[in-house]
Amino acid sequence: MSVNYSKDSNAEYLRLVMQVLQNRYVSGLTTFVREGPKFIQWHRKDGMSGGGERFVFSESLALASGSINFSQVHNEMCSEGELAEATALSAIVHPKNPRLPSSHLHLSYTKINKGESFWRLMADLNPSIKNEAHKIKFDQMLENVSGEFYFDATENGNKYFYIPSLKRSRGISHFYLETSKLGDFEEGLRYTEEFGIAVITSYLSMLMEGVENIDKILEDEISQQLAYHTLYLYQVLLMDRGTTAGLLVHDQNDLGVLASLPPRVDKNLLHSWISRLTEPQDILLERLIALMPNIGVVEITDSLKKQFAQTIRQYYHEYPDAKSMQAYRPLDDEK
C-alpha cells in the first residue's frame, strides 16, 4: 500500500527537505551504531490522507532506542478552521551510555483551511547525568542558529518541559518556537532546514565523542539512567501536549507517536509520584501503572505502548478538561 502524500507544490518541497533531514540523521546514527535501522511505514485512512515513515533503531550496545519519524497528513474535505495539512519530522534518541544525553527534535508545518499556517521547532537535550560541557555546546548552537528567536524560544522551552509535580525540568537545554512569523513559506522552510541541520550535527558530534567510554559505565550510573528514563516517560505520557494530540487525532500511528518512550522504567519510582499529582491527573497515572506487569523494572514493549495509547484516549474522553493541566504552550499567551 502506498502513501498518497499531498500534491500541493509547497507540501512536496517541504516533504523533500524533511526527508533529506531524516536521511541525514539516520545516516549519522547508523555510523554511530554500526548497523542500520528498521524501516516502518504507516497510513492515514489507508494512505488516502497521507501517512508517514520512520526508521527505528533497536536496542544495542550503542543505543537504548532511537526513532526518526517523518509524517505528512492532509484533509481535503476539511471545513474552514480545520486542519488542512501537517508535515513533521520528529526524532528521539536514547543512548545506551548513561553519560550521553538523550535528544528530541521536532520540526513541523501546519496549515489550517482558510486560516493561519505556522511552524513549530523544538529541540531539547535530556541527560541522565548532567554534563555542563554538553549544555554549553548545545546552547551555543541554538543561539547561533536561531538568531532573534533564541531568548523567547528557550524561555518557552523551559516552561514547556518543566514538570511542576516533580519541581524539575525534563532536560538541561530546551527550545520551543511556535510561530507564523518566519517570513514567507520559502524563508520559513530555509530557517527550519538550517535549524534542523545544526541540531542534528551538534547532537551526533556529542554521541561520537562519547563512543569510546561505553565499557566504563558504573552500576550507579545505570541506576541514574533508569530513574531518568522513568521521569521521561512520566513527562511524555502526562504532560506532553504533542504526544496527547497525536494520540487523540487518530489511532493509526500509536507506536510512532510513542516512539519517544525509553525501553524500560522503574515502576516503583513511577508509583511513588502518584501522590504528587492532583485529581484527575493522578487517575491517569494510576491507570497507566495498572497496565504494567507486577515487577520493579518494566520493559516498555510495543504491546504496552498500544495499551497506553488506548488508555490515554479513554481518559481524555472522560476528562477532556484535563488537557489544561498539561505543559505550557506558547500560543496560549497570544489568545
C-alpha positions as CSV (number, residue, x, y, z in Angstrom):
1,M,0.0,0.0,0.0
2,S,1.4,3.4,-1.0
3,V,1.0,6.7,0.9
4,N,-0.9,9.4,-1.0
5,Y,1.0,12.4,0.1
6,S,-0.2,16.0,-0.7
7,K,0.2,17.1,-4.3
8,D,0.5,20.8,-3.2
9,S,3.8,22.2,-4.6
10,N,4.8,23.7,-1.2
11,A,3.9,20.4,0.5
12,E,6.0,18.4,-1.9
13,Y,9.0,20.7,-1.5
14,L,8.6,20.6,2.3
15,R,8.4,16.8,2.2
16,L,11.7,16.6,0.2
17,V,13.5,18.9,2.7
18,M,12.2,17.0,5.7
19,Q,13.1,13.6,4.3
20,V,16.6,14.8,3.4
21,L,17.0,15.8,7.1
22,Q,15.6,12.5,8.2
23,N,18.1,10.6,6.0
24,R,20.9,12.8,7.3
25,Y,20.0,11.9,10.9
26,V,19.6,8.2,10.1
27,S,23.0,8.1,8.3
28,G,24.7,9.6,11.3
29,L,23.1,7.3,13.8
30,T,23.9,4.3,11.6
31,T,27.6,5.3,11.7
32,F,27.3,5.6,15.5
33,V,25.5,2.3,16.0
34,R,27.3,0.5,13.1
35,E,24.1,-1.2,11.9
36,G,21.0,0.1,10.1
37,P,17.5,0.7,11.4
38,K,14.2,-1.0,10.7
39,F,12.0,0.9,8.2
40,I,8.3,1.2,9.0
41,Q,5.6,2.9,7.0
42,W,2.1,3.8,8.3
43,H,-1.0,5.1,6.5
44,R,-3.7,7.6,7.4
45,K,-7.1,6.4,6.2
46,D,-5.5,3.6,4.1
47,G,-3.0,6.1,2.7
48,M,-5.6,8.4,1.1
49,S,-4.9,11.1,3.6
50,G,-1.1,10.7,3.8
51,G,0.8,8.9,6.5
52,G,4.5,8.6,7.3
53,E,7.6,6.5,7.6
54,R,10.0,6.0,10.5
55,F,13.4,4.5,11.0
56,V,13.6,2.6,14.2
57,F,16.9,1.6,15.9
58,S,16.7,-1.4,18.1
59,E,18.5,-1.6,21.5
60,S,22.2,-2.3,21.1
61,L,25.5,-1.6,22.8
62,A,25.3,2.0,21.5
63,L,21.6,2.9,21.7
64,A,18.8,2.2,24.2
65,S,16.4,3.2,21.5
66,G,16.1,5.6,18.6
67,S,13.3,6.6,16.2
68,I,13.5,9.1,13.3
69,N,9.9,9.8,12.1
70,F,8.5,11.7,9.1
71,S,4.8,12.3,8.5
72,Q,2.6,14.3,6.2
73,V,-1.2,14.1,6.6
74,H,-3.8,16.1,4.8
75,N,-7.6,16.6,4.8
76,E,-9.0,17.7,1.5
77,M,-12.6,17.6,2.8
78,C,-11.9,19.9,5.8
79,S,-14.2,22.8,6.6
80,E,-13.0,26.3,7.4
81,G,-10.8,26.5,10.5
82,E,-10.0,22.7,10.5
83,L,-6.6,21.2,9.8
84,A,-5.8,21.1,6.1
85,E,-2.3,19.8,6.2
86,A,0.5,18.9,8.6
87,T,4.1,17.9,7.9
88,A,6.5,16.9,10.6
89,L,9.9,15.4,11.4
90,S,10.2,14.1,14.9
91,A,13.4,12.4,16.2
92,I,14.0,10.8,19.6
93,V,17.3,9.2,20.6
94,H,18.2,7.5,23.9
95,P,21.8,6.4,24.0
96,K,22.8,3.2,26.0
97,N,25.7,5.0,27.7
98,P,24.2,7.0,30.6
99,R,26.8,9.6,30.3
100,L,25.5,10.6,26.8
101,P,22.3,12.7,26.7
102,S,19.1,11.8,25.1
103,S,17.8,14.2,22.4
104,H,14.5,15.2,21.0
105,L,14.0,17.2,17.7
106,H,10.7,18.3,16.2
107,L,10.1,20.3,13.1
108,S,6.7,20.8,11.7
109,Y,4.5,23.0,9.5
110,T,0.7,23.1,10.0
111,K,-1.8,24.7,7.7
112,I,-5.4,25.5,8.6
113,N,-8.1,25.6,5.9
114,K,-8.7,29.3,5.1
115,G,-6.7,30.3,8.2
116,E,-3.2,30.7,9.6
117,S,-0.3,28.4,8.9
118,F,2.5,28.1,11.5
119,W,5.9,26.4,12.1
120,R,6.8,24.5,15.3
121,L,10.5,24.0,16.0
122,M,11.6,22.1,19.2
123,A,15.0,20.8,20.3
124,D,16.0,19.6,23.8
125,L,18.9,17.9,25.4
126,N,18.0,15.4,28.1
127,P,20.8,13.8,30.1
128,S,20.6,11.1,32.7
129,I,23.8,12.5,34.2
130,K,24.2,16.3,33.7
131,N,27.2,17.4,31.7
132,E,27.9,21.1,31.7
133,A,30.1,20.9,28.6
134,H,27.2,19.3,26.6
135,K,24.8,22.0,27.8
136,I,27.1,24.9,26.8
137,K,27.7,23.3,23.4
138,F,24.0,22.8,22.7
139,D,23.0,26.2,24.0
140,Q,25.6,27.9,21.8
141,M,24.5,26.0,18.8
142,L,20.8,27.0,19.4
143,E,21.7,30.7,19.9
144,N,23.9,30.8,16.8
145,V,21.3,29.1,14.5
146,S,18.1,30.6,15.9
147,G,19.0,34.3,15.9
148,E,16.4,36.7,17.1
149,F,14.1,33.9,18.3
150,Y,16.6,32.4,20.7
151,F,15.6,34.0,24.0
152,D,11.9,33.7,23.6
153,A,12.1,30.1,22.3
154,T,14.4,29.0,25.1
155,E,12.1,30.6,27.7
156,N,9.1,28.8,26.1
157,G,11.1,25.6,26.1
158,N,12.0,25.9,29.7
159,K,8.3,26.4,30.6
160,Y,7.1,23.6,28.3
161,F,9.4,21.0,29.7
162,Y,9.1,21.9,33.3
163,I,7.3,19.3,35.4
164,P,5.5,21.1,38.3
165,S,4.7,18.0,40.3
166,L,8.4,17.0,40.4
167,K,9.7,20.6,40.6
168,R,12.2,20.0,37.8
169,S,12.7,20.1,34.0
170,R,12.9,17.2,31.7
171,G,16.3,18.2,30.4
172,I,19.0,20.9,30.6
173,S,18.6,22.7,27.3
174,H,15.1,23.4,25.8
175,F,14.0,25.3,22.7
176,Y,10.4,25.7,21.6
177,L,9.4,28.1,18.8
178,E,5.8,28.1,17.6
179,T,5.1,30.9,15.2
180,S,3.8,32.1,11.9
181,K,6.4,34.8,11.7
182,L,9.3,33.3,9.7
183,G,8.6,35.3,6.6
184,D,7.1,33.7,3.5
185,F,7.0,29.9,3.1
186,E,10.4,29.7,1.4
187,E,12.0,31.8,4.2
188,G,10.4,29.7,6.9
189,L,11.5,26.4,5.3
190,R,15.0,27.7,4.8
191,Y,15.2,28.7,8.5
192,T,13.7,25.3,9.6
193,E,16.2,23.4,7.4
194,E,19.2,25.3,8.8
195,F,17.9,24.8,12.4
196,G,17.4,21.0,11.8
197,I,20.9,20.6,10.3
198,A,22.5,22.5,13.2
199,V,20.7,20.4,15.9
200,I,21.4,17.1,14.2
201,T,25.1,17.9,13.6
202,S,25.6,19.1,17.2
203,Y,24.0,16.1,18.8
204,L,25.7,13.5,16.5
205,S,29.1,15.0,17.4
206,M,28.3,14.5,21.1
207,L,27.5,10.9,20.5
208,M,30.7,10.3,18.5
209,E,32.8,12.0,21.1
210,G,31.5,9.6,23.8
211,V,31.6,6.4,21.9
212,E,34.8,5.1,23.4
213,N,33.7,5.3,27.1
214,I,30.9,2.7,26.7
215,D,32.9,0.0,28.5
216,K,33.5,2.1,31.6
217,I,29.9,2.5,32.9
218,L,29.3,2.3,36.6
219,E,26.3,0.5,38.2
220,D,25.2,3.7,39.9
221,E,25.2,5.5,36.5
222,I,22.9,2.8,35.1
223,S,20.6,3.3,38.1
224,Q,20.6,7.1,37.4
225,Q,19.6,6.4,33.8
226,L,16.7,4.1,34.8
227,A,15.4,6.8,37.1
228,Y,15.7,9.5,34.4
229,H,14.1,7.3,31.8
230,T,11.2,6.9,34.3
231,L,10.9,10.6,34.5
232,Y,11.0,10.9,30.7
233,L,8.1,8.5,30.3
234,Y,6.2,10.4,33.1
235,Q,6.6,13.7,31.3
236,V,5.7,12.3,27.9
237,L,2.5,10.5,28.9
238,L,1.2,13.0,31.4
239,M,2.4,16.4,30.3
240,D,3.4,16.5,26.6
241,R,0.7,18.2,24.5
242,G,2.1,17.0,21.2
243,T,2.0,13.3,22.3
244,T,-1.5,13.6,23.5
245,A,-2.7,15.4,20.4
246,G,-1.1,12.8,18.2
247,L,-2.9,10.0,20.1
248,L,-6.3,11.8,20.2
249,V,-6.5,12.7,16.5
250,H,-6.4,9.0,15.3
251,D,-5.2,5.6,16.3
252,Q,-3.2,4.7,13.1
253,N,0.2,5.6,14.4
254,D,0.3,4.9,18.1
255,L,3.7,3.2,18.0
256,G,5.1,6.2,16.1
257,V,3.6,8.7,18.5
258,L,5.0,6.8,21.5
259,A,8.4,6.1,19.9
260,S,9.9,8.6,22.3
261,L,9.4,6.3,25.3
262,P,12.6,4.8,26.7
263,P,13.0,1.0,26.7
264,R,12.4,0.4,30.4
265,V,11.3,2.3,33.6
266,D,11.2,1.8,37.4
267,K,7.6,1.0,38.2
268,N,8.1,1.6,41.9
269,L,9.5,5.1,41.4
270,L,6.7,5.9,39.0
271,H,4.1,4.8,41.6
272,S,5.7,7.0,44.2
273,W,4.8,10.0,42.1
274,I,1.1,9.4,42.1
275,S,0.7,11.3,45.4
276,R,2.4,14.4,43.9
277,L,-0.4,14.8,41.3
278,T,-3.7,16.5,41.7
279,E,-7.0,15.0,40.5
280,P,-7.6,13.9,37.8
281,Q,-4.0,13.5,36.6
282,D,-3.4,11.0,39.4
283,I,-6.1,8.8,37.9
284,L,-4.3,8.7,34.5
285,L,-1.0,7.7,36.1
286,E,-2.8,5.0,38.2
287,R,-4.3,3.6,35.1
288,L,-1.1,3.6,33.2
289,I,0.8,1.8,36.0
290,A,-2.1,-0.8,36.3
291,L,-1.2,-1.8,32.7
292,M,2.3,-2.7,33.7
293,P,3.4,-6.2,34.9
294,N,3.9,-6.7,38.6
295,I,7.7,-6.3,38.6
296,G,10.1,-3.5,39.5
297,V,11.8,-2.8,36.2
298,V,9.2,-2.8,33.4
299,E,10.0,-3.2,29.7
300,I,8.1,-0.7,27.5
301,T,7.1,-3.1,24.8
302,D,5.1,-2.3,21.7
303,S,2.1,-4.1,23.2
304,L,2.3,-1.9,26.3
305,K,2.6,1.3,24.2
306,K,-0.6,0.3,22.4
307,Q,-2.3,-0.1,25.8
308,F,-1.0,3.2,26.9
309,A,-2.5,4.9,23.8
310,Q,-5.9,3.3,24.3
311,T,-5.9,4.3,28.0
312,I,-4.9,7.9,27.3
313,R,-7.7,8.3,24.7
314,Q,-10.3,6.9,27.1
315,Y,-9.0,9.1,29.9
316,Y,-9.3,12.3,27.9
317,H,-12.7,11.2,26.7
318,E,-13.8,11.1,30.3
319,Y,-11.8,14.1,31.4
320,P,-11.5,16.5,28.5
321,D,-10.7,19.5,30.7
322,A,-7.6,17.6,32.0
323,K,-5.7,18.8,28.9
324,S,-5.4,22.2,30.5
325,M,-3.2,20.5,33.1
326,Q,-0.6,19.6,30.6
327,A,2.5,21.5,29.6
328,Y,2.7,25.2,28.8
329,R,2.0,26.2,25.2
330,P,3.4,29.5,23.8
331,L,0.4,30.2,21.6
332,D,-1.9,30.2,24.7
333,D,-0.3,33.5,25.6
334,E,-1.4,35.0,22.3
335,K,-5.1,34.3,22.8
